[in-house]
Amino acid sequence: MTFYTLKVAVTAIFIQMKVQLENIRSDQESSFRLLHNPKLNDLFFWHFHPEYELVYIEGADGTRHIGEHISTFHQSDLVLIGSYIPHLNFDYGIKGSYRKEVLHITPTFDTHVLDHISELSGVTELLKRSQYGVAFKGETKEKIGERMKQLHALDSFDRFLEVLRIMKLLSETNPDHYDLLHNYPILSNKLKSRQLRLQTVYAFVSENYTRKISVTEAAGLLNLGNESFCRYFKKVTGTTFTTFLNQYRITQAKRLLLSGKNINETFYESGFESLSYFNRVFKKVTGENPSAYLRKTKNQEKGLGMQVQR
């Protein structure tokens, strides 16, 4: 594997993440979208989308933050998240090696597919249950996790069939093998409306992060005053608007660095006004400065190259 190949692969992950931040744009011809081992551990990615999400992670301890629920998981986790439920990426803050598979299911899957196949009525009930947030455990977690790790190697048709099998198995899971993460379904129109309002802010940041963005500008998108907007954003996302903006810019900066831009070009094109501030924020978000980040990436590439040669 060449350094260029590694850069392209990592860049692709960040492009996908940018789309997810605004909304997930699945292939209109497909009922599912699989993200194979995406790594977002240095990004606080508090997000939502209309798609259902089945996520499996192994080899790490982490935090499960879904809707109003916050808990920890150990070594592995398998969770089904309902439509429009806000959640944090499961690998946030994780250090070391781990594996993650994320499956998105189109929100119309139940009406376009399940409603016409009586044999899959249990899957319809499973998707309704997902609005509580469902964490699977024990034997179910282990078996489904192993099957999810194989999805990326299947062609689209076999993947479709395997996802149906996985969903059917989950729908038949004994209640002792899963926990509902809320006492009520996260379905309210108020919550959906609130999340869609934030989508306006996310889309604005995505289009304008390369220039200076003021809180006043962002607040104006929601017809709020500065103080009201800051309180609202912190309440809904769990972070401040400035922190979110900096994290988004650092994500784009990493993409630029891996695409071959030098540090001076990167800090300017990712929207920072000074190199010193860029270095400070980069280290705060990732734990290392831009130069160290590039050195580490190149060393990882060399290690992969040596493995390939062997």
Backbone bond lengths (Angstrom), bond angles and torsions (degrees), N, CA, C in turn:
res aa  C-N    CA-C-N  psi(-1)  N-CA   C-N-CA  omega(-1)  CA-C   N-CA-C  phi
1 M - - - 1.475 - - 1.523 109.51 -
2 T 1.303 118.30 128.60 1.458 122.68 179.83 1.520 110.23 -86.94
3 F 1.329 115.28 162.77 1.468 118.91 176.80 1.518 110.35 -61.97
4 Y 1.365 115.98 -35.72 1.468 119.42 178.20 1.527 110.38 -61.38
5 T 1.354 116.61 -43.57 1.466 120.22 179.91 1.515 110.47 -61.22
6 L 1.335 115.72 -43.16 1.459 119.55 178.89 1.519 110.61 -62.14
7 K 1.339 117.42 -41.05 1.467 120.62 179.33 1.519 110.90 -62.40
8 V 1.331 116.42 -42.76 1.463 119.84 -179.68 1.515 110.55 -63.09
9 A 1.354 116.28 -42.30 1.461 120.17 -178.36 1.515 111.41 -63.95
10 V 1.340 116.05 -45.19 1.461 119.09 -179.07 1.523 110.50 -69.32
11 T 1.341 116.91 -38.18 1.459 120.03 177.67 1.521 110.65 -59.86
12 A 1.318 116.72 -39.81 1.470 120.56 179.65 1.509 110.79 -60.87
13 I 1.332 116.97 -38.53 1.460 120.29 178.80 1.516 110.05 -61.79
14 F 1.330 117.32 -43.41 1.456 119.75 -177.43 1.519 111.71 -70.71
15 I 1.338 117.55 -32.84 1.458 119.33 175.71 1.518 109.84 -64.16
16 Q 1.341 116.98 -41.97 1.457 120.76 177.65 1.520 109.92 -62.54
17 M 1.324 116.59 -41.64 1.441 119.71 -178.77 1.519 110.72 -64.08
18 K 1.343 117.41 -37.80 1.452 120.19 178.62 1.523 110.17 -61.45
19 V 1.315 117.81 -42.04 1.463 121.55 179.15 1.512 109.89 -65.55
20 Q 1.329 117.28 -42.34 1.451 120.29 179.37 1.523 111.64 -61.02
21 L 1.312 115.37 -35.88 1.451 118.86 -178.09 1.518 111.18 -61.82
22 E 1.324 117.31 -37.55 1.455 120.91 178.28 1.533 110.75 -82.92
23 N 1.307 113.65 -48.05 1.456 121.63 179.13 1.514 106.17 176.46
24 I 1.299 118.39 156.42 1.453 121.40 178.17 1.508 108.44 -87.81
25 R 1.327 116.84 121.30 1.459 121.21 179.44 1.524 108.14 -105.18
26 S 1.319 116.15 84.75 1.455 119.79 -179.42 1.519 110.70 -71.88
27 D 1.334 115.24 155.93 1.451 120.70 172.63 1.525 108.44 -57.65
28 Q 1.318 117.08 124.42 1.457 120.90 -176.25 1.523 112.06 -61.36
29 E 1.347 117.53 -20.57 1.456 120.47 -179.22 1.524 111.65 -85.89
30 S 1.309 118.40 -8.06 1.456 121.29 -173.90 1.522 111.82 -115.98
31 S 1.334 115.43 144.56 1.462 120.88 177.01 1.518 111.75 -85.39
32 F 1.346 116.70 -15.76 1.457 121.55 -173.97 1.523 111.19 -132.88
33 R 1.312 115.03 157.02 1.461 121.64 172.83 1.514 107.65 -138.50
34 L 1.319 117.05 122.68 1.459 122.02 -177.09 1.517 110.63 -107.47
35 L 1.331 116.96 128.69 1.463 122.51 171.01 1.519 106.83 -106.17
36 H 1.322 116.33 110.79 1.453 122.26 -175.86 1.518 110.79 -90.74
37 N 1.313 115.83 109.18 1.467 123.98 175.66 1.530 114.01 56.55
38 P 1.337 118.65 46.82 1.477 119.81 175.57 1.527 109.69 -70.10
39 K 1.316 117.69 140.44 1.465 121.47 -178.25 1.524 109.50 -115.11
40 L 1.334 115.47 111.22 1.468 121.48 -179.31 1.524 110.13 -128.05
41 N 1.330 116.89 29.87 1.460 120.16 -169.65 1.527 113.90 -68.92
42 D 1.323 118.41 -18.69 1.468 118.68 178.74 1.534 111.54 -101.53
43 L 1.324 116.99 13.50 1.458 121.16 179.98 1.521 110.73 -121.54
44 F 1.322 116.90 128.69 1.459 121.78 171.98 1.525 106.47 -81.32
45 F 1.336 116.06 98.98 1.463 121.49 -171.85 1.534 109.59 -110.89
46 W 1.311 115.87 77.99 1.462 122.37 178.27 1.522 106.93 -85.81
47 H 1.330 116.54 112.80 1.451 118.83 -168.31 1.527 111.46 -148.42
48 F 1.298 116.02 175.62 1.451 123.44 -179.93 1.524 108.64 -153.48
49 H 1.297 116.77 161.87 1.460 121.07 177.73 1.526 108.81 -165.77
50 P 1.331 117.70 158.14 1.462 120.15 -178.99 1.527 113.11 -70.29
51 E 1.343 117.75 -19.81 1.466 120.86 -179.14 1.532 111.59 -71.18
52 Y 1.330 116.31 147.59 1.460 121.45 166.70 1.529 107.09 -72.23
53 E 1.326 116.64 151.48 1.468 119.29 -179.11 1.521 110.48 -134.91
54 L 1.332 115.16 129.94 1.458 122.01 171.67 1.513 106.89 -113.51
55 V 1.320 116.99 118.96 1.460 120.62 -175.41 1.530 109.76 -123.83
56 Y 1.336 114.79 136.81 1.464 121.36 176.64 1.519 108.06 -127.51
57 I 1.322 116.09 132.40 1.461 121.32 177.29 1.516 108.11 -135.80
58 E 1.332 116.91 140.74 1.460 120.29 178.89 1.525 110.50 -142.27
59 G 1.339 114.49 156.95 1.453 120.47 177.53 1.509 114.21 87.68
60 A 1.346 117.32 19.41 1.462 119.55 -177.29 1.523 110.93 -159.20
61 D 1.323 114.82 158.36 1.461 121.62 168.90 1.521 106.93 -103.82
62 G 1.321 117.01 139.25 1.452 119.17 -177.01 1.507 113.20 -156.59
63 T 1.322 115.04 -171.81 1.463 122.47 -178.22 1.518 110.05 -109.05
64 R 1.315 115.51 132.64 1.458 123.38 176.00 1.531 107.10 -102.51
65 H 1.344 116.81 108.37 1.470 121.31 -178.59 1.523 107.66 -124.62
66 I 1.318 114.71 102.93 1.461 121.71 -175.64 1.519 108.50 -131.54
67 G 1.325 117.38 118.74 1.457 119.89 -177.26 1.518 110.21 59.15
68 E 1.318 116.61 -123.24 1.461 122.10 179.05 1.526 112.10 -94.69
69 H 1.317 116.95 0.93 1.462 121.94 -176.26 1.529 110.78 -93.57
70 I 1.323 116.64 131.91 1.458 122.43 174.29 1.527 108.43 -133.75
71 S 1.326 117.10 125.38 1.460 122.00 176.54 1.522 107.83 -154.61
72 T 1.315 116.76 178.31 1.462 120.55 179.20 1.526 109.85 -114.22
73 F 1.320 115.44 154.79 1.462 120.46 172.83 1.525 108.24 -124.41
74 H 1.326 115.46 157.96 1.459 120.65 -175.56 1.529 110.50 -127.75
75 Q 1.301 115.36 123.09 1.463 125.05 177.15 1.520 114.46 72.54
76 S 1.327 117.81 -40.16 1.466 118.54 178.99 1.521 109.63 -159.86
77 D 1.338 115.44 161.99 1.461 120.82 178.47 1.517 109.26 -154.72
78 L 1.334 115.98 143.98 1.460 122.91 176.64 1.519 107.11 -136.36
79 V 1.338 116.59 114.07 1.461 120.86 -173.12 1.526 109.86 -133.99
80 L 1.323 115.84 138.84 1.459 122.91 172.86 1.522 108.00 -107.03
81 I 1.328 116.04 123.68 1.464 122.28 -174.30 1.523 109.12 -115.83
82 G 1.308 116.86 130.29 1.453 122.11 -176.87 1.519 113.79 -75.65
83 S 1.299 114.83 172.19 1.460 122.87 -178.73 1.523 111.57 -63.43
84 Y 1.331 115.58 133.61 1.469 124.44 175.96 1.531 114.04 66.16
85 I 1.314 118.96 15.35 1.464 119.65 175.02 1.532 108.31 -85.90
86 P 1.316 119.61 120.00 1.467 120.44 178.94 1.516 110.68 -66.80
87 H 1.326 117.42 142.32 1.462 120.69 -179.40 1.519 110.33 -155.08
88 L 1.322 114.21 156.79 1.464 122.52 179.50 1.520 108.34 -96.53
89 N 1.339 117.16 143.81 1.459 119.61 175.51 1.524 110.01 -57.94
90 F 1.317 117.33 133.55 1.453 123.41 -171.81 1.521 113.17 -66.96
91 D 1.325 117.96 -19.97 1.461 120.03 -177.58 1.523 113.00 -98.19
92 Y 1.323 117.88 10.70 1.466 119.44 -178.90 1.531 110.75 -59.78
93 G 1.330 115.73 125.42 1.462 121.43 176.54 1.511 115.37 81.02
94 I 1.319 118.75 -2.01 1.462 121.56 -178.14 1.530 110.02 -74.88
95 K 1.311 115.99 135.46 1.456 121.81 176.61 1.527 108.71 -110.23
96 G 1.312 116.52 152.49 1.450 120.12 177.38 1.518 112.30 89.54
97 S 1.321 115.33 -169.85 1.461 121.85 -174.62 1.521 111.12 -86.30
98 Y 1.314 116.60 137.67 1.458 122.68 176.04 1.512 108.59 -156.57
99 R 1.332 116.04 171.11 1.460 120.90 179.78 1.522 109.01 -131.87
100 K 1.341 116.26 144.32 1.465 120.22 -178.05 1.517 110.21 -144.90
101 E 1.323 115.66 137.88 1.459 122.72 174.71 1.526 107.85 -127.42
102 V 1.321 116.89 130.21 1.459 121.22 -178.54 1.527 108.92 -125.37
103 L 1.323 116.02 121.99 1.455 121.78 179.49 1.523 109.68 -113.41
104 H 1.327 116.79 123.12 1.456 121.98 175.83 1.525 109.16 -103.46
105 I 1.311 115.38 135.02 1.464 121.96 -179.02 1.521 107.94 -116.39
106 T 1.319 116.33 125.35 1.458 120.51 -176.08 1.530 111.42 -55.73
107 P 1.333 118.19 140.43 1.468 120.93 -176.20 1.527 113.89 -64.30
108 T 1.329 117.39 -17.09 1.470 120.27 179.56 1.527 111.93 -95.28
109 F 1.324 117.39 7.34 1.460 120.93 -177.54 1.526 111.53 -60.15
110 D 1.332 116.50 -37.25 1.466 118.52 -178.52 1.524 111.66 -68.67
111 T 1.327 117.53 -43.96 1.460 120.14 -177.21 1.524 113.07 -77.84
112 H 1.340 117.00 -33.72 1.464 120.42 -176.99 1.524 113.07 -84.69
113 V 1.328 116.70 -26.80 1.463 120.30 -175.15 1.526 111.92 -120.72
114 L 1.336 116.33 -59.76 1.461 120.28 -171.09 1.524 113.30 -63.44
115 D 1.316 117.47 -37.25 1.460 120.46 -178.49 1.526 112.68 -64.15
116 H 1.344 116.57 -16.40 1.460 120.71 -176.09 1.531 112.35 -105.19
117 I 1.327 116.53 1.88 1.468 120.38 -178.48 1.527 108.05 -128.50
118 S 1.304 116.83 99.65 1.464 121.12 -174.57 1.529 112.21 -62.18
119 E 1.346 116.21 -28.79 1.464 119.33 -179.81 1.520 112.90 -65.87
120 L 1.340 116.26 -15.81 1.462 119.88 -178.36 1.524 112.47 -108.00
121 S 1.318 116.75 22.39 1.465 119.75 -179.03 1.528 111.73 -60.48
122 G 1.334 116.55 -30.53 1.463 119.96 178.00 1.516 112.36 -64.70
123 V 1.347 116.48 -32.14 1.461 120.34 178.48 1.523 110.02 -68.72
124 T 1.325 116.79 -35.09 1.467 120.57 175.66 1.522 110.03 -58.80
125 E 1.323 116.38 -44.21 1.467 120.96 178.46 1.525 110.89 -65.64
126 L 1.326 116.21 -35.97 1.470 120.28 178.33 1.522 110.39 -61.97
127 L 1.326 117.51 -44.39 1.464 120.54 -179.51 1.529 110.87 -66.11
128 K 1.329 117.13 -33.97 1.470 119.57 174.45 1.528 109.99 -64.54
129 R 1.328 115.74 -40.75 1.464 121.11 179.33 1.526 111.20 -65.65
130 S 1.334 116.21 -27.21 1.465 119.67 -177.34 1.522 112.11 -62.67
131 Q 1.330 117.80 -20.54 1.463 120.20 -179.72 1.532 112.15 -69.45
132 Y 1.327 116.75 -10.02 1.464 121.08 171.56 1.536 110.62 -88.24
133 G 1.344 115.64 -18.53 1.456 121.18 -167.36 1.516 107.82 80.35
134 V 1.336 118.30 121.92 1.465 121.73 -175.29 1.523 109.26 -124.29
135 A 1.336 116.92 120.91 1.465 122.28 176.75 1.522 108.38 -106.31
136 F 1.329 116.52 118.10 1.455 121.27 -178.47 1.530 109.78 -90.59
137 K 1.317 115.95 153.55 1.456 119.65 -175.29 1.524 110.67 -144.15
138 G 1.329 115.45 177.49 1.451 121.45 175.35 1.516 113.89 61.05
139 E 1.331 114.89 -142.22 1.453 122.29 -176.44 1.524 112.13 -61.59
140 T 1.336 116.62 -36.13 1.463 120.09 179.67 1.521 110.74 -60.81
141 K 1.324 116.39 -47.26 1.464 120.75 -179.84 1.526 110.88 -58.96
142 E 1.319 117.14 -43.97 1.463 121.09 -177.55 1.529 111.65 -66.03
143 K 1.333 116.69 -46.17 1.464 120.34 -176.92 1.534 111.58 -67.82
144 I 1.328 116.60 -46.07 1.461 119.56 -179.03 1.521 110.60 -68.71
145 G 1.332 116.75 -36.57 1.461 120.21 177.70 1.518 111.53 -58.86
146 E 1.316 116.85 -43.87 1.462 120.67 179.08 1.530 111.12 -63.35
147 R 1.319 116.80 -38.23 1.466 119.90 -179.76 1.524 110.77 -70.88
148 M 1.336 117.04 -37.08 1.460 119.40 178.71 1.522 111.79 -65.30
149 K 1.326 117.47 -31.82 1.458 120.96 -179.73 1.527 111.93 -68.10
150 Q 1.314 117.42 -16.03 1.460 121.18 -179.43 1.527 113.30 -96.90
151 L 1.333 117.19 -9.25 1.463 120.08 -173.65 1.526 113.01 -60.07
152 H 1.324 116.80 -39.84 1.470 120.21 -174.00 1.528 112.45 -62.92
153 A 1.340 117.55 -22.76 1.460 120.95 -177.11 1.529 112.46 -86.81
154 L 1.325 118.46 -5.47 1.461 122.04 -177.02 1.526 111.40 -92.13
155 D 1.330 116.89 152.10 1.457 119.26 172.68 1.528 108.85 -75.70
156 S 1.322 117.12 171.47 1.464 120.60 -170.30 1.529 112.81 -59.85
157 F 1.335 117.75 -38.92 1.456 120.20 -178.07 1.531 111.34 -69.70
158 D 1.337 116.44 -47.93 1.463 119.66 179.28 1.527 111.03 -65.24
159 R 1.339 116.31 -33.72 1.466 119.20 177.04 1.525 110.53 -64.84
160 F 1.329 116.47 -41.42 1.461 121.05 177.49 1.529 110.22 -57.60
161 L 1.334 116.80 -47.88 1.460 120.63 -179.67 1.527 111.32 -63.98
162 E 1.329 116.28 -40.94 1.462 119.28 -178.66 1.518 111.72 -68.32
163 V 1.332 117.37 -37.42 1.464 119.79 176.67 1.524 110.09 -62.94
164 L 1.333 117.31 -40.67 1.467 120.05 176.77 1.531 110.68 -60.50
165 R 1.332 116.85 -41.32 1.467 120.12 178.39 1.524 110.77 -63.48
166 I 1.342 115.58 -43.57 1.470 120.06 179.45 1.521 110.62 -61.41
167 M 1.333 116.68 -46.22 1.461 120.40 -179.17 1.528 111.18 -64.48
168 K 1.336 116.90 -37.68 1.460 119.93 178.53 1.525 110.44 -65.63
169 L 1.332 117.00 -43.48 1.463 120.55 178.27 1.535 110.93 -61.28
170 L 1.321 116.47 -41.83 1.464 119.65 178.92 1.528 110.79 -65.45
171 S 1.326 116.30 -36.62 1.463 119.69 -179.38 1.520 111.96 -67.43
172 E 1.343 116.55 -23.78 1.462 121.47 -178.65 1.524 112.46 -98.03
173 T 1.330 116.54 5.85 1.463 120.83 -176.85 1.520 111.72 -65.06
174 N 1.315 115.79 135.47 1.457 121.72 175.58 1.529 109.65 -60.97
175 P 1.334 118.29 135.35 1.478 120.37 -179.95 1.522 114.36 -54.17
176 D 1.329 117.35 -21.42 1.469 120.06 177.60 1.525 111.57 -70.20
177 H 1.338 116.79 -14.36 1.464 120.99 -175.75 1.527 113.08 -104.45
178 Y 1.328 116.77 14.24 1.459 118.78 173.55 1.528 110.48 -152.12
179 D 1.326 114.94 157.99 1.469 122.51 176.45 1.519 108.77 -123.07
180 L 1.338 116.58 137.21 1.461 121.00 170.44 1.525 107.58 -84.27
181 L 1.321 117.40 131.70 1.460 121.14 -172.86 1.530 113.65 -87.19
182 H 1.323 117.36 -9.64 1.465 121.92 175.34 1.525 109.09 -134.64
183 N 1.295 115.54 156.06 1.462 120.62 177.79 1.524 111.88 -85.27
184 Y 1.306 116.67 -3.84 1.459 121.65 -178.14 1.532 107.84 -148.11
185 P 1.315 117.96 152.78 1.476 119.56 179.04 1.517 111.43 -72.38
186 I 1.331 115.61 138.87 1.467 121.05 176.90 1.533 107.02 -85.27
187 L 1.327 115.31 88.16 1.454 121.00 -172.71 1.518 113.90 -129.20
188 S 1.311 117.23 -8.20 1.457 120.37 -166.63 1.523 112.76 -61.01
189 N 1.324 116.13 140.58 1.466 121.28 176.08 1.518 110.75 -62.42
190 K 1.328 115.96 -29.85 1.465 119.77 178.86 1.517 110.25 -63.24
191 L 1.338 116.84 -44.65 1.456 120.52 179.87 1.521 110.76 -65.33
192 K 1.333 116.34 -43.98 1.463 120.48 179.49 1.522 110.32 -60.98
193 S 1.332 116.70 -42.89 1.460 120.70 179.91 1.519 110.67 -63.45
194 R 1.331 115.92 -40.39 1.462 120.70 -179.70 1.521 110.67 -64.00
195 Q 1.330 116.93 -40.79 1.451 121.06 -179.80 1.530 111.40 -68.95
196 L 1.334 115.81 -37.83 1.452 119.20 178.66 1.530 111.25 -66.72
197 R 1.322 116.11 -31.49 1.471 119.11 175.49 1.525 109.76 -63.98
198 L 1.327 116.16 -41.32 1.459 119.43 178.59 1.521 111.15 -65.40
199 Q 1.315 116.90 -32.34 1.458 119.94 178.80 1.525 110.83 -58.49
200 T 1.317 116.53 -33.55 1.465 121.07 176.76 1.525 110.32 -61.85
201 V 1.324 116.06 -41.29 1.466 120.77 179.02 1.520 109.99 -67.92
202 Y 1.339 117.38 -44.52 1.462 121.03 -179.97 1.526 111.23 -59.50
203 A 1.336 116.12 -45.08 1.461 120.06 -179.53 1.528 110.83 -63.48
204 F 1.338 116.31 -38.46 1.464 120.84 179.02 1.532 110.50 -63.65
205 V 1.332 116.30 -44.06 1.465 120.35 178.92 1.526 110.16 -63.36
206 S 1.318 116.74 -42.34 1.455 120.93 179.95 1.525 112.03 -58.84
207 E 1.320 116.93 -35.76 1.460 121.29 -177.33 1.529 113.10 -85.46
208 N 1.340 117.33 -21.71 1.470 119.71 -169.05 1.528 114.91 -126.82
209 Y 1.339 118.63 9.26 1.463 120.02 -174.19 1.524 113.31 -63.42
210 T 1.340 118.05 -19.31 1.464 119.95 -177.36 1.523 112.98 -74.98
211 R 1.315 117.17 -11.63 1.465 120.39 178.93 1.531 109.57 -117.93
212 K 1.315 116.10 173.58 1.453 120.22 178.10 1.532 109.98 -66.89
213 I 1.334 116.05 130.50 1.466 121.98 177.91 1.520 107.86 -121.68
214 S 1.298 116.63 124.10 1.463 120.47 179.79 1.517 110.70 -94.90
215 V 1.329 115.73 156.50 1.459 120.69 175.17 1.528 109.95 -60.30
216 T 1.320 116.14 -36.36 1.467 120.55 179.67 1.521 111.36 -59.65
217 E 1.341 115.87 -41.70 1.465 120.40 178.46 1.526 110.83 -62.29
218 A 1.329 115.23 -47.88 1.460 119.53 -178.51 1.526 111.05 -65.00
219 A 1.327 116.70 -40.87 1.462 120.54 179.75 1.517 111.13 -63.21
220 G 1.333 115.89 -35.72 1.451 120.17 -179.36 1.520 112.73 -63.59
221 L 1.338 117.13 -27.58 1.460 120.55 178.67 1.526 111.49 -61.59
222 L 1.342 115.71 -30.56 1.466 121.13 -178.08 1.527 111.76 -106.70
223 N 1.329 115.78 9.22 1.470 121.15 -179.45 1.528 112.03 57.15
224 L 1.344 115.02 43.04 1.459 121.05 178.77 1.522 109.58 -121.21
225 G 1.330 115.82 155.56 1.451 120.76 170.78 1.515 109.44 -74.64
226 N 1.334 117.17 166.58 1.469 120.67 -175.92 1.526 112.78 -57.76
227 E 1.328 117.34 -49.42 1.460 120.45 -176.93 1.524 111.16 -65.48
228 S 1.321 116.48 -42.53 1.468 120.15 179.55 1.525 110.53 -63.84
229 F 1.336 116.60 -41.09 1.461 120.60 179.30 1.524 110.83 -63.77
230 C 1.317 117.15 -44.95 1.470 120.34 -179.04 1.523 111.49 -62.45
231 R 1.333 117.25 -41.72 1.468 120.38 177.28 1.527 110.53 -64.13
232 Y 1.333 116.01 -43.67 1.462 121.89 -178.48 1.532 110.66 -63.16
233 F 1.327 116.70 -47.73 1.461 120.79 -177.36 1.527 110.63 -63.26
234 K 1.321 117.03 -43.15 1.470 120.91 -179.74 1.532 110.74 -65.40
235 K 1.328 116.82 -40.05 1.464 120.84 -179.09 1.520 111.40 -64.95
236 V 1.338 117.25 -42.22 1.458 120.68 -174.65 1.524 112.50 -81.01
237 T 1.337 117.91 -37.24 1.469 120.55 -174.12 1.521 113.65 -101.64
238 G 1.333 117.50 -19.66 1.453 120.11 -177.51 1.517 113.62 84.23
239 T 1.331 117.51 2.89 1.459 120.96 179.14 1.525 108.89 -141.52
240 T 1.319 117.04 163.44 1.459 119.80 178.97 1.522 110.34 -79.76
241 F 1.344 115.55 160.67 1.466 118.96 179.47 1.526 110.64 -64.23
242 T 1.316 117.90 -40.01 1.467 121.33 -179.44 1.524 110.67 -62.89
243 T 1.334 116.94 -42.54 1.463 120.54 178.43 1.517 110.62 -63.98
244 F 1.315 116.23 -44.05 1.465 120.23 178.06 1.527 110.92 -59.61
245 L 1.330 116.66 -46.26 1.461 121.18 -178.80 1.527 110.94 -61.54
246 N 1.330 116.81 -43.67 1.466 120.19 179.01 1.521 111.71 -64.63
247 Q 1.324 116.73 -41.17 1.462 119.61 178.79 1.526 111.43 -64.03
248 Y 1.317 115.80 -39.24 1.464 119.60 178.29 1.529 110.00 -64.51
249 R 1.332 116.94 -43.42 1.462 120.52 -179.25 1.533 111.43 -65.29
250 I 1.330 117.03 -37.41 1.463 119.79 178.55 1.524 110.41 -66.04
251 T 1.319 116.58 -37.38 1.459 119.85 175.84 1.519 110.79 -59.03
252 Q 1.329 116.76 -44.66 1.462 121.01 178.44 1.534 110.64 -68.23
253 A 1.327 116.58 -34.27 1.466 120.16 178.55 1.529 110.60 -63.70
254 K 1.322 116.64 -41.49 1.468 119.61 178.19 1.523 110.24 -62.76
255 R 1.310 116.28 -40.62 1.463 120.24 177.68 1.529 110.67 -60.68
256 L 1.330 116.15 -42.99 1.464 120.47 -179.55 1.526 111.13 -65.90
257 L 1.333 116.99 -43.17 1.463 120.63 179.14 1.521 111.18 -60.51
258 L 1.321 116.06 -42.45 1.454 120.26 -178.38 1.533 112.57 -74.06
259 S 1.332 115.99 -15.73 1.466 119.10 177.60 1.528 111.34 -89.86
260 G 1.349 116.73 -1.11 1.460 119.99 175.14 1.514 115.71 110.32
261 K 1.325 118.30 -1.89 1.467 120.99 177.98 1.533 109.86 -69.77
262 N 1.342 116.27 146.10 1.455 118.05 174.33 1.529 109.32 -82.16
263 I 1.324 116.04 173.64 1.466 120.22 -172.98 1.528 111.77 -65.29
264 N 1.338 117.42 -39.04 1.467 119.88 179.58 1.527 111.36 -64.20
265 E 1.317 116.12 -43.40 1.465 119.47 177.17 1.526 110.98 -63.66
266 T 1.320 115.07 -39.71 1.467 120.60 -174.69 1.519 112.22 -66.27
267 F 1.319 118.16 -47.10 1.465 118.99 -176.26 1.525 110.71 -63.82
268 Y 1.320 116.52 -35.81 1.466 120.32 -179.95 1.535 110.86 -71.13
269 E 1.334 116.52 -47.26 1.463 120.70 -175.72 1.523 112.78 -72.81
270 S 1.321 117.95 -16.85 1.467 119.56 178.03 1.529 112.08 -96.13
271 G 1.345 116.09 5.01 1.460 118.94 169.71 1.509 116.70 99.01
272 F 1.325 118.71 5.72 1.470 120.80 179.12 1.528 109.91 -87.45
273 E 1.335 115.36 144.87 1.462 120.12 -174.30 1.519 113.32 -89.07
274 S 1.336 117.24 -17.69 1.466 119.37 178.78 1.520 109.64 -146.33
275 L 1.328 115.11 151.54 1.456 120.99 -179.32 1.524 111.05 -66.41
276 S 1.322 116.91 -39.12 1.471 119.90 -178.12 1.532 111.13 -64.30
277 Y 1.345 116.16 -41.03 1.463 119.45 178.94 1.534 110.45 -67.97
278 F 1.338 116.10 -39.15 1.462 120.68 177.46 1.523 110.54 -59.75
279 N 1.335 117.06 -47.45 1.465 120.98 179.99 1.526 111.36 -60.91
280 R 1.330 115.19 -40.56 1.466 119.95 -178.34 1.536 111.26 -66.04
281 V 1.328 115.99 -45.71 1.468 120.09 -178.98 1.521 110.55 -69.28
282 F 1.328 117.17 -39.89 1.463 121.32 179.77 1.528 110.10 -58.30
283 K 1.326 116.19 -45.21 1.463 119.88 -179.11 1.530 110.91 -68.90
284 K 1.330 116.99 -36.55 1.466 120.12 179.48 1.526 110.78 -64.58
285 V 1.327 117.22 -39.51 1.468 121.51 -177.11 1.521 111.97 -78.76
286 T 1.343 117.49 -42.57 1.472 120.68 -172.25 1.523 113.68 -103.40
287 G 1.331 117.23 -16.72 1.463 119.85 -178.21 1.509 113.74 89.59
288 E 1.330 117.92 2.19 1.459 121.84 179.18 1.528 109.60 -152.02
289 N 1.319 116.61 160.26 1.460 118.58 179.66 1.522 110.06 -82.46
290 P 1.336 118.46 167.82 1.473 120.76 -175.94 1.525 113.80 -57.85
291 S 1.327 117.08 -39.74 1.471 120.04 -179.30 1.523 111.16 -63.62
292 A 1.335 115.91 -44.00 1.466 120.02 179.10 1.521 111.14 -64.80
293 Y 1.324 115.55 -37.39 1.468 120.08 178.82 1.531 110.79 -61.67
294 L 1.331 116.82 -44.17 1.460 120.50 178.97 1.528 111.36 -66.17
295 R 1.340 117.02 -41.87 1.470 120.30 179.16 1.524 110.61 -60.92
296 K 1.326 115.85 -44.16 1.466 120.03 -179.62 1.517 111.24 -62.34
297 T 1.338 116.46 -42.29 1.460 120.91 -179.65 1.523 110.70 -63.77
298 K 1.335 116.63 -42.65 1.460 120.33 179.31 1.521 110.78 -65.76
299 N 1.336 117.46 -38.64 1.458 120.37 178.14 1.519 111.21 -65.27
300 Q 1.337 116.27 -38.15 1.456 120.01 176.70 1.517 110.46 -63.08
301 E 1.356 115.09 -38.73 1.462 119.56 178.94 1.523 110.84 -64.40
302 K 1.339 116.12 -41.20 1.462 119.80 178.99 1.514 110.93 -62.78
303 G 1.340 115.26 -40.35 1.452 119.36 178.74 1.513 112.01 -63.68
304 L 1.326 116.34 -41.10 1.468 120.76 177.98 1.518 110.52 -65.76
305 G 1.340 115.17 -38.62 1.455 119.47 179.65 1.516 111.59 -63.62
306 M 1.346 117.39 -40.74 1.446 121.48 178.63 1.524 111.33 -64.76
307 Q 1.348 115.52 -38.06 1.459 119.28 178.55 1.523 110.81 -64.38
308 V 1.348 115.77 -40.64 1.460 120.17 -179.79 1.526 110.48 -64.64
309 Q 1.353 116.59 -41.34 1.460 120.43 -179.38 1.535 111.49 -64.08
310 R 1.340 116.00 -34.42 1.453 119.14 178.99 1.537 110.85 -68.68
